Structure formats: C-alpha cells, structure tokens
Amino acid sequence: MNQEQAQRMTNGKGFIAALDQSGGSTPKALAAYGVAADSYQGEDEMFNLVHQMRTRIITSPAFSKEHILGAILFEQTMDREIEGKKTGDYLWDVKGIVPFLKVDKGLAAEENGVQLMKPMPGLDDLLKRAVERHIFGTKMRSVIKKASREGIKAIVDQQFEIGEKISEAGLVPIIEPEVDIHIADKAEAEAILKEEILKHLEKVEKPVMLKLSIPSKDNFYEELIQHPKVMRVVALSGGYSRDEANELLARNHGLIASFSRALAEGLSAQQSDAEFNAMMKDSVDRIYAASIQ
C-alpha cells in the first residue's frame, strides 16, 4: 500500500469521482453526455468514445486534487493511456488523485431481496494487473432491494470475503452494498446492513473503505465512519439528482461523495472546452462543499 495515498484517503478533504461505467451502463453514460447510440457501431467504438469523455473529465483543470481525493476507473480505462501515461499513473503523478478500480462483473438475479455480485473468475489476474498499474484500491457493487436479514447477511458476507482477497493482494477494497433508495423499508434495511458490517469489521485485519447509499436517518453511519478498521465511508448518489444528493450528503458529517452520474450531470460532448470546464467546476465545487460539511 502506498502510504502517501493511504494518508490522503484517510485524512484528506474532498470526494471520490466515480468514472467506472462498464459495458452495461456505458450507453446510458454516453447518451447523457450527448452521444447517441446510433453515432457509433460496436463495443470498440463505444469504449473509445467513453474513454474520450473520461479523458476530457480527468484532464479538465476543474478535476484537481484540491477537491478530488480519488477516482474509480473501469478496467479498460486502467489499461488505456491519458497523455502518454497509463490512466492510474496520470491520475497520481500528474493530478495527485488516488486511483481505484471497479472489479465486479455486474449483478446476479435478485434472490432473498438482494442482488449479489456475479462470479469473478479472473479476479486474481485482475488484482495482479491492478498492482502493476499502481492502483491503490478497488470497488465492487451489490444491491439491496428489501430489508431481508438473510439477503443482507449474504451480501455483506460476499463483499467481505472478496474484500479479504483484495486486501491480501495489497489493495484497499471499497465494500459497496448499495441500498436501493426507492424501497419502502430503506431505513430498516440500513439498520440490518450496519449491524452486519460491524460484525465483519471486528474480524478484518487490514483497513477497508465503505461505499453506501445516503442513509434515511442523518448521521446513521457515524459509528462506521469512526471505526478504526474503516479508512473512509463514501456515499453513492443512487439515482438522486446532484442537488438532492448534495443536500442529503451535507447533513451527514464525515460522509463524503463518490458520485458518478451526479458528477457528470450537465456535461456534454457538444460543449466548448470553456463551457465544459465551467460546468465541471460548478459540479466539483458543489459536491466538494457537500462532502466537507
């Protein structure tokens, strides 16, 4: 583990930018950016276009270490270059921003009110490559759709089991059991989730990070934020607009953003660089302000 990066993630002021849309979510991300599905053919063209979008975001003057602590990358983004450097090296060497990698392969079908992660057969090789690419940590997402104790226990067990492999590889895992913000029993699901996470934190030997939905009850995750085994707790936007997400986030002290769609909201391929950078600055400033409350 890079100690300078660990210090930055533990004590720094700012938030994490999530730039990890993968195969399934890339067309949506491009469409929101003003690139229609009929303007490209096949996956190669699609991923080239999304890399152009991510490069434009990362190289923007507004994308700076003064406000952004880390950035989560998709596997292909990690393997590509920005201005002649591998993306992770560009983030850290040029921008001073800590690189993370999304490692999950998507969600399994819903069972017991949750969606576990699909199997990850190539995980060991991916983690080895991530270490070679100077990546600091990883993230992996599963989703809770119901306050089912059995389902939530299964999700947390799976997250921490894979998290242990990630820690053993020398990386810091971001454990992400997302609670669907639209479910009627969200607060009850969050209570079960916190209980299950705390049980696992008693057993882990190396630090982890947590990425959670903004809780229904303000400061509900304070115990996790203060926990000695937790490097940082970050929040996903989960379908809230940027303004809604920022407003809710600001009410939770010590919780910082890790927004994807909410970060890129309002950005467009049709904007001039000046317009694009102004929109980026506004987005970054607002998310930063909500993250340091």
C-alpha positions in Angstrom: 0.0 0.0 0.0 1.3 3.5 -0.9 1.4 5.3 2.4 1.1 8.7 0.9 -2.1 7.7 -0.9 -3.4 6.0 2.3 -2.8 9.2 4.3 -4.6 11.2 1.6 -7.6 8.8 1.6 -7.8 8.7 5.4 -7.4 12.4 6.2 -7.8 14.4 3.0 -10.6 16.9 2.3 -12.6 16.2 -0.8 -14.5 13.4 -2.5 -14.1 10.4 -4.9 -15.1 10.7 -8.6 -16.7 7.5 -9.9 -15.7 7.1 -13.6 -16.3 3.4 -13.7 -19.3 2.9 -16.0 -18.9 -0.5 -17.6 -20.4 -2.4 -20.6 -24.0 -2.3 -19.4 -24.1 1.3 -18.2 -21.8 2.9 -20.9 -24.5 3.6 -23.5 -26.5 5.5 -20.8 -23.5 7.5 -19.8 -22.7 8.4 -23.4 -26.4 9.3 -24.1 -26.4 11.6 -21.1 -23.2 13.2 -22.5 -24.9 13.8 -25.8 -23.5 10.9 -27.8 -26.5 8.9 -29.3 -26.3 5.2 -29.7 -26.7 5.4 -33.4 -23.5 7.5 -33.7 -21.2 4.5 -33.0 -21.0 0.9 -34.0 -19.9 -2.0 -31.8 -18.2 -2.1 -28.4 -14.8 -0.9 -29.6 -16.2 2.4 -30.9 -18.3 2.8 -27.8 -15.4 2.3 -25.4 -13.2 4.7 -27.5 -15.9 7.4 -27.1 -16.3 6.8 -23.4 -12.5 7.0 -22.9 -12.6 10.3 -24.8 -15.3 11.5 -22.3 -13.3 10.3 -19.3 -10.1 11.8 -20.6 -11.9 15.2 -21.0 -13.1 15.0 -17.5 -9.8 13.9 -15.9 -7.7 16.5 -17.8 -10.1 19.3 -17.0 -8.5 22.0 -14.8 -11.5 21.6 -12.5 -10.6 17.9 -11.9 -8.0 18.7 -9.3 -6.5 17.3 -6.0 -7.8 20.4 -4.2 -11.3 19.0 -4.4 -10.9 15.3 -5.5 -9.2 12.7 -3.4 -9.6 9.7 -5.7 -11.1 8.4 -8.9 -12.7 4.9 -9.6 -11.8 3.5 -13.0 -13.3 0.8 -15.3 -10.9 -2.0 -16.2 -10.4 -0.7 -19.8 -9.8 2.8 -18.5 -7.0 1.5 -16.3 -5.4 -0.2 -19.3 -5.6 2.8 -21.5 -3.5 6.0 -21.5 -4.0 9.7 -21.0 -1.3 12.0 -22.4 1.1 9.1 -22.8 0.7 7.7 -19.3 -1.4 4.8 -18.0 -4.6 6.3 -16.5 -3.7 5.4 -12.9 -0.2 6.9 -13.3 -1.7 10.1 -14.9 -4.1 10.5 -12.0 -1.5 10.2 -9.3 1.7 11.6 -11.0 0.1 14.5 -12.8 -3.1 15.2 -10.8 -2.3 13.9 -7.2 -5.5 11.9 -7.3 -5.6 8.3 -5.9 -6.7 5.6 -8.5 -9.2 2.9 -7.7 -10.5 0.1 -10.0 -14.0 -1.4 -10.3 -13.6 -5.2 -10.1 -17.1 -6.7 -10.1 -18.7 -8.3 -13.1 -22.2 -7.0 -12.5 -25.2 -8.2 -10.6 -26.8 -11.7 -10.3 -30.6 -12.1 -10.4 -32.5 -11.0 -7.4 -32.8 -13.5 -4.6 -33.9 -13.0 -1.0 -34.5 -9.4 -1.7 -30.9 -8.7 -2.9 -28.7 -8.9 -5.9 -25.3 -10.5 -5.1 -22.3 -10.0 -7.4 -21.8 -12.4 -10.3 -18.8 -14.7 -10.0 -15.4 -13.1 -10.8 -13.3 -16.0 -12.2 -10.4 -13.7 -13.4 -10.2 -11.7 -10.1 -6.6 -12.9 -9.1 -5.2 -11.9 -12.5 -7.1 -8.6 -12.5 -5.8 -7.7 -9.0 -2.2 -8.6 -10.1 -2.6 -6.2 -13.1 -4.1 -3.5 -10.9 -1.0 -3.7 -8.6 1.3 -3.5 -11.7 -0.7 -0.4 -12.8 -0.2 1.3 -9.4 -3.8 1.2 -8.5 -4.5 1.9 -4.7 -7.8 0.1 -4.2 -10.9 -1.5 -5.7 -14.6 -1.2 -5.6 -17.4 -3.8 -6.1 -21.2 -3.3 -6.0 -24.1 -5.3 -4.9 -27.7 -4.1 -4.3 -30.2 -4.5 -1.5 -33.9 -4.3 -2.6 -35.6 -5.3 0.6 -35.0 -5.4 4.4 -34.3 -9.1 4.3 -31.9 -10.2 7.0 -31.0 -13.4 5.2 -30.3 -11.5 1.9 -28.4 -8.6 3.5 -26.2 -11.1 5.5 -25.4 -12.9 2.3 -24.4 -9.6 0.5 -22.2 -8.5 3.4 -20.6 -11.9 3.7 -19.8 -12.0 0.0 -18.4 -8.4 0.0 -16.1 -9.1 2.9 -15.0 -12.5 1.6 -13.8 -10.9 -1.7 -12.6 -7.9 0.2 -10.2 -10.1 2.1 -8.7 -11.4 -1.2 -8.3 -7.8 -2.4 -6.5 -6.9 0.9 -4.2 -9.9 0.5 -3.2 -8.7 -3.0 -2.1 -5.4 -1.4 -5.1 -3.2 -2.4 -7.7 -1.5 -0.3 -11.2 -2.8 -1.0 -14.2 -0.4 -1.2 -17.1 -2.6 0.1 -20.3 -1.4 -1.7 -23.6 -2.9 -0.6 -26.0 -0.3 -2.1 -29.4 0.1 -0.6 -32.0 0.9 -3.3 -33.1 4.5 -2.5 -36.7 3.7 -3.7 -37.6 0.8 -1.4 -40.3 1.4 1.3 -38.2 -0.3 4.0 -34.9 1.5 3.3 -34.3 2.6 6.9 -34.9 -0.9 8.2 -32.5 -2.3 5.5 -29.9 0.2 6.6 -30.2 -0.9 10.2 -29.6 -4.6 9.3 -26.8 -3.6 7.0 -24.9 -1.6 9.6 -25.3 -4.5 12.1 -23.9 -7.0 9.6 -21.0 -4.7 8.6 -20.0 -4.1 12.2 -19.8 -7.9 12.8 -17.3 -8.2 9.9 -15.3 -5.2 10.9 -14.5 -7.0 14.2 -12.7 -9.7 12.2 -10.9 -7.8 9.4 -7.1 -7.3 9.9 -6.5 -4.6 7.2 -8.4 -1.4 6.6 -11.4 -1.3 4.3 -13.5 1.5 2.8 -17.3 1.5 2.6 -19.5 2.9 -0.2 -23.1 3.2 1.0 -26.3 4.9 0.0 -27.0 8.1 1.8 -28.9 7.0 4.9 -32.6 7.8 5.7 -31.6 8.9 9.2 -28.9 11.7 9.3 -25.5 10.6 10.6 -26.7 7.0 10.9 -23.3 5.7 9.7 -21.3 7.7 12.2 -20.2 4.5 14.0 -18.8 3.2 10.8 -17.1 6.5 9.9 -15.4 6.5 13.3 -14.5 2.8 13.2 -10.7 2.1 13.4 -10.8 -0.5 10.6 -12.6 1.9 8.2 -10.3 4.2 6.1 -13.2 6.2 4.7 -17.0 6.0 4.2 -18.2 7.4 0.9 -21.7 7.8 -0.5 -23.2 7.0 -3.9 -25.8 9.2 -5.4 -28.1 6.3 -6.1 -30.4 7.9 -8.6 -30.8 11.3 -6.7 -30.2 14.4 -8.8 -26.9 16.2 -8.0 -28.7 18.8 -6.0 -30.7 16.3 -4.0 -27.7 14.1 -3.4 -25.6 17.1 -2.2 -28.3 18.3 0.1 -28.7 14.9 1.8 -24.9 14.3 1.9 -24.2 17.7 3.6 -26.4 16.6 6.5 -24.2 13.5 7.2 -21.0 14.7 8.8 -17.8 12.8 7.8 -19.6 11.1 4.9 -18.0 12.1 1.5 -19.3 11.7 -2.1 -18.4 9.1 -4.6 -20.7 10.2 -7.3 -20.8 9.0 -10.9 -23.9 10.2 -12.8 -24.4 13.2 -10.5 -20.8 14.3 -11.1 -21.2 14.2 -14.9 -24.7 15.8 -14.9 -24.8 18.7 -17.3 -21.6 17.8 -19.2 -22.0 17.5 -23.0 -19.8 16.5 -25.9 -21.3 19.5 -27.7 -19.9 22.0 -25.2 -16.8 24.1 -25.9 -13.9 23.4 -23.6 -14.7 26.7 -21.8 -18.3 25.6 -21.3 -17.3 22.1 -20.3 -14.7 23.2 -17.8 -17.1 25.8 -16.3 -19.8 23.1 -15.8 -17.2 20.7 -14.3 -16.0 23.4 -11.9 -19.6 24.1 -10.7 -20.2 20.3 -10.3 -16.9 19.7 -8.4 -17.3 22.8 -6.2 -20.9 21.8 -5.1 -20.0 18.1 -4.5 -16.9 19.2 -2.5 -18.8 21.6 -0.4 -21.4 18.9 0.5 -18.5 16.4 1.3 -16.7 18.6 3.8 -19.7 19.5 6.0 
